[in-house]
């Protein structure tokens, strides 16, 4: 004969707790549902923005960029600018090395951010000394190609994001190629080809080591410095840049550009 097991009666206290817990769980579920409805569209917008930026950066690995916000604003202000896109093989090796020596000597060794240069810039600011830029060539490409020049934390944050994408999707040669085609070498003069013709009446491929060093020396103040009419400061800086370029070549620290 089967034995019947009697279920113990549920106490009144437990029944009361269960009745009170049900509305509490329902309220928590409604709160989570409301929070998701509030966050759903911002999350979707952010996700699509990231996807768009990834595709944008990926496209420019293979396609010559039409220009950035700053170039467009200068073209509007001046009524036009001079720029002729050329492949990196049509740019003098002297200018490749000079650009690295002047703006980012550790270009081949970092992944978009030179933390030593950033630390030096922070220490200079804390000590009240003349500030040195801590931006790498990759960061400058991110700013010139995809963003605006106004200083703000929002722009710096976006610049960091684009720098990560650029380093992830572009080889170093492509980064340097875009940089030298977008950099400003004089008022309304953008890119190595236009700069070489404007200042020296020759192509970017024909630049000598001295001319390349002078072009790199006008960065990052091309409106105040001239490569064809160099001041004493530009001449001195050009000698330093030329020596730095020779050091990069001798030590093999220019390997990523060739």
VEXMIKOL-937541 format. One record per residue (C-alpha): residue number from 1; residue in three letters; x, y, z. Coordinates in nm, 2 decimals. Example, Ala and Ser with C-alpha at 12.3 -4.5 7.8 and 13.67 -1.06 7.14 Angstrom:
VEXMIKOL-937541
+------+------+--------+--------+--------+
! doti ! guza !     c1 !     c2 !     c3 !
+------+------+--------+--------+--------+
!    1 !  ALA !   1.23 !  -0.45 !   0.78 !
!    2 !  SER !   1.37 !  -0.11 !   0.71 !
+------+------+--------+--------+--------+
This chain:
VEXMIKOL-937541
+------+------+--------+--------+--------+
! doti ! guza !     c1 !     c2 !     c3 !
+------+------+--------+--------+--------+
!    1 !  UNK !   0.00 !   0.00 !   0.00 !
!    2 !  UNK !   0.14 !   0.34 !  -0.10 !
!    3 !  UNK !   0.24 !   0.56 !   0.18 !
!    4 !  UNK !   0.08 !   0.91 !   0.16 !
!    5 !  UNK !   0.31 !   1.19 !   0.26 !
!    6 !  UNK !   0.13 !   1.49 !   0.41 !
!    7 !  UNK !   0.25 !   1.83 !   0.29 !
!    8 !  UNK !   0.32 !   2.06 !   0.57 !
!    9 !  UNK !   0.09 !   2.36 !   0.58 !
!   10 !  UNK !   0.24 !   2.68 !   0.46 !
!   11 !  UNK !   0.25 !   2.92 !   0.75 !
!   12 !  UNK !   0.06 !   3.24 !   0.74 !
!   13 !  UNK !   0.38 !   3.44 !   0.76 !
!   14 !  UNK !   0.53 !   3.28 !   0.45 !
!   15 !  UNK !   0.20 !   3.34 !   0.26 !
!   16 !  UNK !   0.21 !   3.71 !   0.36 !
!   17 !  UNK !   0.58 !   3.74 !   0.26 !
!   18 !  UNK !   0.50 !   3.58 !  -0.08 !
!   19 !  UNK !   0.21 !   3.83 !  -0.14 !
!   20 !  UNK !   0.43 !   4.12 !  -0.05 !
!   21 !  UNK !   0.72 !   4.00 !  -0.26 !
!   22 !  UNK !   0.52 !   3.97 !  -0.58 !
!   23 !  UNK !   0.45 !   4.34 !  -0.62 !
!   24 !  UNK !   0.81 !   4.42 !  -0.53 !
!   25 !  UNK !   0.94 !   4.20 !  -0.81 !
!   26 !  UNK !   0.69 !   4.34 !  -1.05 !
!   27 !  UNK !   0.80 !   4.70 !  -0.97 !
!   28 !  UNK !   1.16 !   4.60 !  -1.01 !
!   29 !  UNK !   1.08 !   4.44 !  -1.35 !
!   30 !  UNK !   0.90 !   4.76 !  -1.46 !
!   31 !  UNK !   1.19 !   4.97 !  -1.35 !
!   32 !  UNK !   1.44 !   4.76 !  -1.55 !
!   33 !  UNK !   1.20 !   4.76 !  -1.85 !
!   34 !  UNK !   1.17 !   5.14 !  -1.83 !
!   35 !  UNK !   1.55 !   5.18 !  -1.80 !
!   36 !  UNK !   1.60 !   4.97 !  -2.11 !
!   37 !  UNK !   1.35 !   5.17 !  -2.31 !
!   38 !  UNK !   1.53 !   5.49 !  -2.20 !
!   39 !  UNK !   1.87 !   5.36 !  -2.29 !
!   40 !  UNK !   1.78 !   5.15 !  -2.60 !
!   41 !  UNK !   1.80 !   5.43 !  -2.85 !
!   42 !  UNK !   2.12 !   5.59 !  -2.71 !
!   43 !  UNK !   2.29 !   5.25 !  -2.71 !
!   44 !  UNK !   2.18 !   5.19 !  -3.07 !
!   45 !  UNK !   2.29 !   5.53 !  -3.18 !
!   46 !  UNK !   2.64 !   5.48 !  -3.02 !
!   47 !  UNK !   2.67 !   5.13 !  -3.18 !
!   48 !  UNK !   2.58 !   5.26 !  -3.52 !
!   49 !  UNK !   2.82 !   5.55 !  -3.48 !
!   50 !  UNK !   3.11 !   5.31 !  -3.39 !
!   51 !  UNK !   3.02 !   5.10 !  -3.70 !
!   52 !  UNK !   3.01 !   5.41 !  -3.92 !
!   53 !  UNK !   3.35 !   5.53 !  -3.79 !
!   54 !  UNK !   3.51 !   5.18 !  -3.84 !
!   55 !  UNK !   3.38 !   5.18 !  -4.21 !
!   56 !  UNK !   3.49 !   5.54 !  -4.26 !
!   57 !  UNK !   3.85 !   5.47 !  -4.14 !
!   58 !  UNK !   3.86 !   5.14 !  -4.33 !
!   59 !  UNK !   3.75 !   5.31 !  -4.65 !
!   60 !  UNK !   4.03 !   5.56 !  -4.63 !
!   61 !  UNK !   4.29 !   5.29 !  -4.61 !
!   62 !  UNK !   4.23 !   5.24 !  -4.98 !
!   63 !  UNK !   4.08 !   5.56 !  -5.11 !
!   64 !  UNK !   4.24 !   5.90 !  -5.12 !
!   65 !  UNK !   4.06 !   6.12 !  -4.86 !
!   66 !  UNK !   3.89 !   6.43 !  -5.01 !
!   67 !  UNK !   4.00 !   6.65 !  -4.72 !
!   68 !  UNK !   3.92 !   6.72 !  -4.36 !
!   69 !  UNK !   3.71 !   6.99 !  -4.18 !
!   70 !  UNK !   4.01 !   7.22 !  -4.14 !
!   71 !  UNK !   4.11 !   7.20 !  -4.50 !
!   72 !  UNK !   3.75 !   7.27 !  -4.61 !
!   73 !  UNK !   3.73 !   7.57 !  -4.37 !
!   74 !  UNK !   4.06 !   7.71 !  -4.51 !
!   75 !  UNK !   3.94 !   7.67 !  -4.86 !
!   76 !  UNK !   3.62 !   7.86 !  -4.77 !
!   77 !  UNK !   3.82 !   8.13 !  -4.59 !
!   78 !  UNK !   4.08 !   8.18 !  -4.86 !
!   79 !  UNK !   3.86 !   8.10 !  -5.16 !
!   80 !  UNK !   4.06 !   7.79 !  -5.25 !
!   81 !  UNK !   4.37 !   7.60 !  -5.14 !
!   82 !  UNK !   4.65 !   7.42 !  -5.32 !
!   83 !  UNK !   4.67 !   7.04 !  -5.28 !
!   84 !  UNK !   4.78 !   6.76 !  -5.51 !
!   85 !  UNK !   4.75 !   6.41 !  -5.37 !
!   86 !  UNK !   5.05 !   6.19 !  -5.45 !
!   87 !  UNK !   5.14 !   5.83 !  -5.35 !
!   88 !  UNK !   5.40 !   5.78 !  -5.09 !
!   89 !  UNK !   5.64 !   5.64 !  -5.35 !
!   90 !  UNK !   5.63 !   5.98 !  -5.52 !
!   91 !  UNK !   5.75 !   6.16 !  -5.20 !
!   92 !  UNK !   6.12 !   6.20 !  -5.14 !
!   93 !  UNK !   6.25 !   5.96 !  -4.87 !
!   94 !  UNK !   6.42 !   6.27 !  -4.72 !
!   95 !  UNK !   6.08 !   6.42 !  -4.64 !
!   96 !  UNK !   5.95 !   6.09 !  -4.49 !
!   97 !  UNK !   6.24 !   6.08 !  -4.25 !
!   98 !  UNK !   6.23 !   6.46 !  -4.19 !
!   99 !  UNK !   5.86 !   6.45 !  -4.09 !
!  100 !  UNK !   5.93 !   6.17 !  -3.84 !
!  101 !  UNK !   6.23 !   6.35 !  -3.70 !
!  102 !  UNK !   6.04 !   6.67 !  -3.66 !
!  103 !  UNK !   5.71 !   6.55 !  -3.54 !
!  104 !  UNK !   5.73 !   6.19 !  -3.41 !
!  105 !  UNK !   6.07 !   6.03 !  -3.39 !
!  106 !  UNK !   5.92 !   5.71 !  -3.23 !
!  107 !  UNK !   5.66 !   5.68 !  -3.51 !
!  108 !  UNK !   5.77 !   5.33 !  -3.60 !
!  109 !  UNK !   5.78 !   5.21 !  -3.24 !
!  110 !  UNK !   5.45 !   5.31 !  -3.09 !
!  111 !  UNK !   5.09 !   5.22 !  -3.16 !
!  112 !  UNK !   4.95 !   5.56 !  -3.19 !
!  113 !  UNK !   5.04 !   5.72 !  -2.86 !
!  114 !  UNK !   5.38 !   5.83 !  -2.75 !
!  115 !  UNK !   5.35 !   5.81 !  -2.37 !
!  116 !  UNK !   5.70 !   5.94 !  -2.31 !
!  117 !  UNK !   5.63 !   6.25 !  -2.52 !
!  118 !  UNK !   5.30 !   6.30 !  -2.33 !
!  119 !  UNK !   5.48 !   6.27 !  -2.00 !
!  120 !  UNK !   5.74 !   6.53 !  -2.11 !
!  121 !  UNK !   5.46 !   6.77 !  -2.22 !
!  122 !  UNK !   5.28 !   6.73 !  -1.88 !
!  123 !  UNK !   5.61 !   6.79 !  -1.69 !
!  124 !  UNK !   5.68 !   7.10 !  -1.90 !
!  125 !  UNK !   5.34 !   7.24 !  -1.83 !
!  126 !  UNK !   5.37 !   7.17 !  -1.45 !
!  127 !  UNK !   5.70 !   7.35 !  -1.44 !
!  128 !  UNK !   5.58 !   7.64 !  -1.65 !
!  129 !  UNK !   5.82 !   7.57 !  -1.93 !
!  130 !  UNK !   5.75 !   7.61 !  -2.30 !
!  131 !  UNK !   5.50 !   7.34 !  -2.39 !
!  132 !  UNK !   5.60 !   7.08 !  -2.64 !
!  133 !  UNK !   5.34 !   6.89 !  -2.84 !
!  134 !  UNK !   5.28 !   6.53 !  -2.74 !
!  135 !  UNK !   5.07 !   6.44 !  -3.04 !
!  136 !  UNK !   5.20 !   6.16 !  -3.27 !
!  137 !  UNK !   5.16 !   6.16 !  -3.64 !
!  138 !  UNK !   4.88 !   5.92 !  -3.61 !
!  139 !  UNK !   4.69 !   6.16 !  -3.37 !
!  140 !  UNK !   4.75 !   6.44 !  -3.61 !
!  141 !  UNK !   4.60 !   6.24 !  -3.90 !
!  142 !  UNK !   4.30 !   6.17 !  -3.68 !
!  143 !  UNK !   4.25 !   6.54 !  -3.61 !
!  144 !  UNK !   4.33 !   6.66 !  -3.97 !
!  145 !  UNK !   4.13 !   6.39 !  -4.14 !
!  146 !  UNK !   3.82 !   6.33 !  -3.93 !
!  147 !  UNK !   3.79 !   6.61 !  -3.67 !
!  148 !  UNK !   3.82 !   6.98 !  -3.61 !
!  149 !  UNK !   4.12 !   7.19 !  -3.47 !
!  150 !  UNK !   3.95 !   7.35 !  -3.17 !
!  151 !  UNK !   4.09 !   7.24 !  -2.84 !
!  152 !  UNK !   3.84 !   7.06 !  -2.62 !
!  153 !  UNK !   3.82 !   6.74 !  -2.42 !
!  154 !  UNK !   3.55 !   6.61 !  -2.65 !
!  155 !  UNK !   3.77 !   6.65 !  -2.95 !
!  156 !  UNK !   4.07 !   6.49 !  -2.77 !
!  157 !  UNK !   3.85 !   6.20 !  -2.67 !
!  158 !  UNK !   3.73 !   6.15 !  -3.03 !
!  159 !  UNK !   4.09 !   6.19 !  -3.15 !
!  160 !  UNK !   4.20 !   5.91 !  -2.93 !
!  161 !  UNK !   3.92 !   5.68 !  -3.06 !
!  162 !  UNK !   4.01 !   5.76 !  -3.43 !
!  163 !  UNK !   4.38 !   5.71 !  -3.35 !
!  164 !  UNK !   4.31 !   5.36 !  -3.23 !
!  165 !  UNK !   4.11 !   5.28 !  -3.54 !
!  166 !  UNK !   4.38 !   5.43 !  -3.77 !
!  167 !  UNK !   4.65 !   5.22 !  -3.61 !
!  168 !  UNK !   4.43 !   4.91 !  -3.62 !
!  169 !  UNK !   4.33 !   4.93 !  -3.99 !
!  170 !  UNK !   4.61 !   5.13 !  -4.16 !
!  171 !  UNK !   4.98 !   5.02 !  -4.20 !
!  172 !  UNK !   5.24 !   5.28 !  -4.10 !
!  173 !  UNK !   5.32 !   5.37 !  -4.46 !
!  174 !  UNK !   4.95 !   5.46 !  -4.52 !
!  175 !  UNK !   4.94 !   5.68 !  -4.20 !
!  176 !  UNK !   5.25 !   5.87 !  -4.31 !
!  177 !  UNK !   5.12 !   5.90 !  -4.67 !
!  178 !  UNK !   4.79 !   6.05 !  -4.55 !
!  179 !  UNK !   4.98 !   6.28 !  -4.31 !
!  180 !  UNK !   5.21 !   6.42 !  -4.57 !
!  181 !  UNK !   4.93 !   6.48 !  -4.82 !
!  182 !  UNK !   4.71 !   6.66 !  -4.55 !
!  183 !  UNK !   4.97 !   6.86 !  -4.36 !
!  184 !  UNK !   4.97 !   7.24 !  -4.40 !
!  185 !  UNK !   5.31 !   7.38 !  -4.52 !
!  186 !  UNK !   5.20 !   7.73 !  -4.57 !
!  187 !  UNK !   4.88 !   7.94 !  -4.58 !
!  188 !  UNK !   4.65 !   7.75 !  -4.82 !
!  189 !  UNK !   4.93 !   7.51 !  -4.91 !
!  190 !  UNK !   4.85 !   7.15 !  -4.82 !
!  191 !  UNK !   5.04 !   6.83 !  -4.88 !
!  192 !  UNK !   5.40 !   6.75 !  -4.98 !
!  193 !  UNK !   5.35 !   6.80 !  -5.36 !
!  194 !  UNK !   5.19 !   7.14 !  -5.34 !
!  195 !  UNK !   5.45 !   7.25 !  -5.08 !
!  196 !  UNK !   5.74 !   7.13 !  -5.28 !
!  197 !  UNK !   5.61 !   7.32 !  -5.59 !
!  198 !  UNK !   5.52 !   7.63 !  -5.39 !
!  199 !  UNK !   5.84 !   7.67 !  -5.20 !
!  200 !  UNK !   6.10 !   7.51 !  -5.43 !
!  201 !  UNK !   5.95 !   7.48 !  -5.77 !
!  202 !  UNK !   5.99 !   7.11 !  -5.79 !
!  203 !  UNK !   5.80 !   6.79 !  -5.72 !
!  204 !  UNK !   5.79 !   6.62 !  -5.38 !
!  205 !  UNK !   5.99 !   6.33 !  -5.52 !
!  206 !  UNK !   6.28 !   6.56 !  -5.61 !
!  207 !  UNK !   6.33 !   6.73 !  -5.27 !
!  208 !  UNK !   6.68 !   6.73 !  -5.13 !
!  209 !  UNK !   6.76 !   6.66 !  -4.77 !
!  210 !  UNK !   6.79 !   7.03 !  -4.69 !
!  211 !  UNK !   6.47 !   7.12 !  -4.86 !
!  212 !  UNK !   6.28 !   6.83 !  -4.69 !
!  213 !  UNK !   6.42 !   6.94 !  -4.35 !
!  214 !  UNK !   6.31 !   7.30 !  -4.41 !
!  215 !  UNK !   5.96 !   7.18 !  -4.50 !
!  216 !  UNK !   5.94 !   6.97 !  -4.19 !
!  217 !  UNK !   6.07 !   7.26 !  -3.98 !
!  218 !  UNK !   5.77 !   7.49 !  -4.06 !
!  219 !  UNK !   5.55 !   7.24 !  -3.87 !
!  220 !  UNK !   5.34 !   7.30 !  -3.66 !
!  221 !  UNK !   5.33 !   7.67 !  -3.74 !
!  222 !  UNK !   5.32 !   7.70 !  -4.12 !
!  223 !  UNK !   5.15 !   8.04 !  -4.12 !
!  224 !  UNK !   5.44 !   8.19 !  -3.91 !
!  225 !  UNK !   5.73 !   8.01 !  -4.07 !
!  226 !  UNK !   5.85 !   7.97 !  -4.43 !
!  227 !  UNK !   6.05 !   7.70 !  -4.59 !
!  228 !  UNK !   6.16 !   7.91 !  -4.89 !
!  229 !  UNK !   6.24 !   8.22 !  -4.69 !
!  230 !  UNK !   6.36 !   8.06 !  -4.37 !
!  231 !  UNK !   6.43 !   8.27 !  -4.06 !
!  232 !  UNK !   6.73 !   8.20 !  -3.84 !
!  233 !  UNK !   6.51 !   7.98 !  -3.62 !
!  234 !  UNK !   6.39 !   7.77 !  -3.92 !
!  235 !  UNK !   6.74 !   7.73 !  -4.04 !
!  236 !  UNK !   6.86 !   7.61 !  -3.70 !
!  237 !  UNK !   6.56 !   7.38 !  -3.66 !
!  238 !  UNK !   6.62 !   7.24 !  -4.02 !
!  239 !  UNK !   6.97 !   7.15 !  -3.93 !
!  240 !  UNK !   6.85 !   6.97 !  -3.62 !
!  241 !  UNK !   6.57 !   6.79 !  -3.82 !
!  242 !  UNK !   6.82 !   6.69 !  -4.09 !
!  243 !  UNK !   7.05 !   6.54 !  -3.83 !
!  244 !  UNK !   6.76 !   6.36 !  -3.67 !
!  245 !  UNK !   6.65 !   6.22 !  -4.00 !
!  246 !  UNK !   7.00 !   6.09 !  -4.06 !
!  247 !  UNK !   7.00 !   5.93 !  -3.72 !
!  248 !  UNK !   6.67 !   5.75 !  -3.79 !
!  249 !  UNK !   6.81 !   5.61 !  -4.11 !
!  250 !  UNK !   7.14 !   5.50 !  -3.95 !
!  251 !  UNK !   6.96 !   5.33 !  -3.66 !
!  252 !  UNK !   6.69 !   5.17 !  -3.88 !
!  253 !  UNK !   6.42 !   5.35 !  -3.69 !
!  254 !  UNK !   6.26 !   5.46 !  -4.02 !
!  255 !  UNK !   6.19 !   5.10 !  -4.12 !
!  256 !  UNK !   5.81 !   5.12 !  -4.12 !
!  257 !  UNK !   5.81 !   5.39 !  -4.39 !
!  258 !  UNK !   6.00 !   5.19 !  -4.65 !
+------+------+--------+--------+--------+
